[in-house]
Amino acid sequence: MRLVIDTVGFVRAMLYPDGPWGTIVFDWSPTFSLLLSDELESEMLDVFGRPFLRKKLGGHYEIRMSAVARVLDLAERVQLSAIPPVSRDPDDDHVLATGLVGQADYIASEDKHLLEIGQYEGIPIVTGLELLRILRG
């Protein structure tokens, strides 16, 4: 299975490692191919470095960042040549483009602008709970 997980999914995994996103990112990641573009990685690194996340995670920050870094290191890289405007929030378009270029089976997000699209070019856009149900079969 080929997946794009947006930044919100990774942040929720870091905050709640025992929740649905943590289970997907930390437990299930060996069972799927994570797709990652430079644009998506850049957004993630920006958000991961924000003070609110460091403060919220406290002493767990370095451990969770290391765990996320291991998952991201195994991701399949895709190069985006163009990012067409699709979402009501243009900052989300690189997530959709990553899924399209990487021929994703699913795009996983909690972002309301992405979820309201429902699917993009035949790629379903699902929540973390929906993705977890799919992974569990």
N, C-alpha and C positions, 0 to 999 in steps of 0.2 A: 504494500500500500504506500502511495506517495502522498505526503501531507505538507501543507503549509500551516504553521501555527503562528498567529500574529503575536505581537509584543505583549498584549494584555494576557494572553495565555501563559507566557513565560513569567510575567510578573506575579500572576495568581499562583503559579506553581511554586515560586519562591516564597510567597507569603503563606501559602497553605499547602505544604508538601504532602499532606495526607488527604487533601481534597481531590476533586476530579482532575484538575489541571496538573497537580503534583503527580498523581498516579499516571497520567498520560506521559508527561515529560520525563519523570524519573524512573517509572517502572516499565512502561510500554515502549519507550523510544527504541529499544533494540529490535522491535518487531516491525517497524516501518521506516521508510526513507523520508527523512526530513529535508525539505527543500528550503534553500536560503539564498537570497540575493544580497548583493552589497548594500542596496538601499534598505532592505529589511534589517540586516545586521547593524547598520549604522543607527537606525532608529532604536533598536534594542539596546545598543551600547549607551546611547544617550540617556534613555530611560533608566537603565540599570545604574548609571552613575549619579542619578539625582539624589539629593539629600533626603527626601522623604522616604525613599526605599531603604537607604542605609539606616535611618533612624528607626523605621518600623521593624526592621530585621535585627537591629542591635548586633549582638555577638554572633548571630547566625549568618550575617551578611556574607562573610568570606566563604563559609562552607557551602552556602546555597549558590553563590556565584561560581565556585569551582565545579559544582555539580552541573549547572547550566552550561558552563564553558565546555565540559566534556561532551554534552549532548550536541552543542553547536559545532564542535570540532568534527563530528562525524557526519554533519549535514552535507547533502549534495548541493554544490554551488551552481546557480544558474545566473546567466548574464542577461540583464534587461537592456534592450536596445531602445525601446520606446515604452512609455507608460501612458496608455490612453486614459483620458478622463472618463470615469465610470461612476464612482461613488459620489454622493452628495458632499462627502468630506474628501477633498483631493489628497489628503495625507494618507488615505487608505488605498489609493490606486496601486501603489507598489506591491501591496499584499496580493491583490488580484493578478497583477502582471506576473508576479513570481509563480503563482499557481498555474497560470496559462503557459508560460515558457517552460516550466518544469513538468508539465502534463500531470498535474496533481489529481488525485482521486477525490480529495476533499481539501477545503480551506476551513480551518478551525479558528473561531473567534468568539468574543463576547461583545464586539463592537456593534452597536445598534445600526450604524450606517452600512456595515457589511452584511449583517444578518437580514436587514430589510430587503436586500437584493435577492437573497434566497439561493441563487446559483449564478455563476458567471461562466459563460461559454461552455455550459454543460457540467461545470464543476460545482457540486453542492457546497454551500457555506453552512457550517454546522456549529453548534455550541459545544463546549467541553463535555457536557453530559451526553449529548447526542453522539459525539465522537467516541466517548468511552463505551457506550452501548454498542456501537459499530465494532470497535476493537475487541470487545468481549464476545462478539458474535451472537 
